[in-house]
Amino acid sequence: MNIVVFGAGSLGTVVGGLLGREHAVTLVARDPHASAVRDAGLSVGGEFDFHVRPDATTDGTELAADCAIVTVKAFHTETAARQLATGEFDSVLSLQNGMGNEEQLATHLDCPVLAGTATYGAVLTEPGRVECTGIGEVVLGAREGGRSESASRVGEAFSAAGIETAVADDMPRRLWVKLAVNAGINPTTALARVANGALLTGDGSELAAAAASETATVARAEGVSLSDSDAIAAMRDVADATAANTSSMRQDVEAGRRTEIDAINGYVVARGEEHGIETPVNRTLAGLVRTWERENEV
């Protein structure tokens, strides 16, 4: 399969590298990462140890492939969608954090847009090299739920590359579960500057659980069956499985980059307001992270 990975940062590069062992892959990335991969190939370390030579470019326009995998930050989804719309793809899969990405992509693209989650840990350590800090799985399917031939084809391609993959017919619920996990883990670890495992006990655990619980309440108002206990359990399972990992939002804060707070906790707050649901913990976490962004002009 010919695959484009649009937005090859940490996660996108790990996914693209794994897929590159079996398929023809093009990474759309920023320089100097794109140039390093194009000139000398990509090294994947950490949980893996291999070298592949995917194509790499900084220009995401007028590309063609069987599938485009979008891994940009949520606030760049609109730009990605417009650039992808200049090319030709049989399907597009979002493996992004936050909510609303698939809808933005579908607004601009004629091909099927799939939703997905990826639980791999990744850190881009230098141009041309990425560390996989935790082996996970990819779950994907139709963004509206139900069966999808496009999802089955993409899932087979992922599996053929040795990636643990599941094709699901309940992606709307899975996206809300992922949102609950991220709402609990990301801002809490970013603000406290701690590893994910710090949220397994103590005040951090209670705070993250409250954020996940509020997310589940909003999900139910949106017509998605997700109990508070299931949301909290999912958050704690991920914190346990990735105990030594640095969350993506903490990575952004420590690097002085803009975060995805608006598409995570901010999304919970906004949807809660539409349904008349108070989400004080998510509102507080979002407000604190936005204050940091404003003061640091990111």
N, C-alpha and C positions, 0 to 999 in steps of 0.2 A: 504494500500500500504506500502511496505517496502522501506524506503528512507534513503540514506546516505547523510549527509551534510558534504562535504569535505572542510575544512578550516573554522571551526566554530569560527570566531572572533565575532565582534559586530553584523553585519548583519546576518551572517550565524546562529548565536545562536538565534537571534530573530525569523528568519524564521523556524529554526529547532524546537524551542519551540512551535510556533504556530502550526506547522504540528504535533508535538507530542501530541497535544490534541486529535487527531483523528487517527494517523498512528503510526506504529512502526518506530522509528527514531534512527539512530546512528550518533552521532556527532564525526567527526574527528577533533581534536583540540590539542593544545599544553597543556602541564602541566604548572601550576597547575590547569588550567581550566578543562581539561579532567578528572583529578582525582576527583575534587570537584563535578562535575556532576555525575560521576560514583558512588561516595560514598553517596551523599546526594540529588541528583536530581538538577534540574534547576529552579531557580526563575526568572520570567519575571515581571518586574515592569514598572514604568512610566505610559504609556497609558494603560497598562494591569496590572493585579494583579492575577497571578496564578502560580502554581508549577507543574512541570511535571518531569517524570523520564525517559528520553531517555537513551539509551546506549551511551557510550562515550569511545573513544580510541585515542591513539596517533599514531597508526599504520594504515596507509591508504592502505595497500597492501592486496590482496587476499580477498577483500570484495565482497559481492553479495547483490543485491537489485533490486527492480523494477526500481528505479530511483536514480541517484546520482546528487546532486546539488552542483555545484562548486562555492565557495565564497572566494577563496584565492585571494591575491593580484596578479595583472597581471604578475609581474615578477616571480611568483611561478607557473604559469600555466603549464609550461613544466614539472616540477617535479610532479605536480598533475596528469597530463596526464599519465606519465609513471607509477605512482603508481596505478592509476585507471585501467590501462591496464592489471594489474595482476589479476583483479577481473572480475565479470560478472554482467552486467547491461543491462536492456532493453532500457534505454535511459539515457542521461546525459544532464543536463541543466546548462548553465552558467548564473549566476546572478552577474557577475563581472563588475567592472568599466573598462573603456578603450576599445580599439578595438584590434581585432586579436586573442582574447582568443578562440573563437569557432573553428577557423581554426587550432590552435595548438592542441586543444583537439581531433579534428577529425583526425589529422595525426596519432594519436596513438590508437584510439578507433574504434572498428568495429560497435558499436551500433549508432543509430541516436543521433546527437548532436544538442540540441535545444538552441536557444538564448533567453535571457530574461532580463527584467529590473525590479528593485524593488525600490520603493520610500519610504520605511520605514526608519525612523531615528533610530539609535541605538548606544548605548554606553555600552561597557562591563565594568561594574563598579568594579567588583571583581570576583575571581574565583567562578563559579557557579551562578552568578547573572548578568543579562543584563537588561538595561533600554531601553524601546521603547520610543524614544523622539518624534515620529511622526508617525501616522498611515497612510499608503499609499496603494499602490496596486502593484500587480505583473502582468506583461504582458509578455507572452511567445509565441513562435512559432518556425517554421522551420527557421534555420539560413539563408537559401537561399530565404526565402519567400514562399508564397503559403500555402496550407493546409497540415496538418500533423496529422495522427492518434496518434502518440506518444505525440504530443503536447496536443491534446484533452484529452488524458488519464491523463497526468500530471496536466493539468488545472482543471479537475474534482476533482483530489485529493486535490489540493490547495483549491478549493472552498468548498469541504466537511469539511475542517478544519477551515472554517470561514474566509479565506483570500480573500479579494476582488481581483478577478482574471479575466483577459481577455486573450483569445487565439486569436492572431493576425496573419494575412497573409502578413503583410508588415514589418517584423522585420528588414530587412536591413535599411529602412528609420528610424525606431524607434531607432535603435542603433546609427545612425548619429545624431538624435535629442538629444539623451542622451549624446553623445560625446560633442555636442555644449553646452549643459547645464553644463557638468563637466568642459569643457575647460574654461568657463567663471567664474564659481563659485569657483571651488576647489583651483587653485593656487592664485587667488586674495584674497580669505579669509585667506588662509594659510600664505601668505606673509604679509598681513595687520593685521593678528590676530584678525579678526572680525567675528561676526555671519553672517549668510547668508543674513539676512535682511538689512545689511549695504550696500548691492549692489543694493538696490532699488532706490537710489538717489545719486547724486553727482559724483565725479570722479570715484569711484569704479564701479558705474553703467555703465558709459561710457566705462571703460576698459573691463569689463566683456562682454558688448554688442559687442565690437569690436572683442574679441576673438571668440564669438559665430558666428558672421558674417563671419569671415575668415573660420571657420569650415564649414559653409554652402557652401561657394564658393568651397572648396575642395570636399565636398560631391557631388555637381553637376558635377564636373569633373570626379567623380567616377561613374557617371550614376544614382545618387540618386536625386530625385526631392525634394529639400529643399531650400526654399527661405530664404534670410537674415532675413526678418521680422518674419517668423515663428520660426527660430532658436532663435532670440532675445526674442520673446514673450515666448517661452518655458523656456528659462533661467530665465526670470523675474518671470514667474508663479511659478517656483520651489523656487526661492529665497523668494518670498512672502509666499508660503505655508509652507516653512521651516525657516521662518524669525529668530526664536530663536535658530535654530540648529547650531551646530559646524560641518563644513564639514569634510568628512573623511580625506582629505589631511591636513587640519588644525590639526586634531587629531594626525595625523602621525608626523607633524612637532613639535607639543608641546610635544609629547612623545619621540622625538628624533629618530624616525623610518624612514626608507626609504619610499619614496612616489611612487605613480604610475604616475609620471609626464611623463615618456617615452611613456606610453600607452595612454596618454590623449593629452596634448599639443604637446608633442614630436611626436606623431603619426600624428597630423595635419600638423606639419612642414615637416615631412618626405614624406607624401603623396602629399603635396603641391609641394615639390621639384620635384617629379616625373612628375608632370603635368606643371611645369614651373610657379607655382603660388607662389607669395610672401605672407608670413604669419608673418609679423613683430611683431604683438602683441603676438601671440602664441610663437614665437621664443624668445621674451624677457622674457615672463613668465617662459618658460621652462628653459631658461638660468639662471634666478635668483634662481629658485628652485634647479636646479642642483648644482649651486654654494653653496647654503646652505648645500646640501647633502655632497658635497666634503669637505667643511670646517669642517663639523661635523662627517665625516667619517662614514656615514651610508649607 
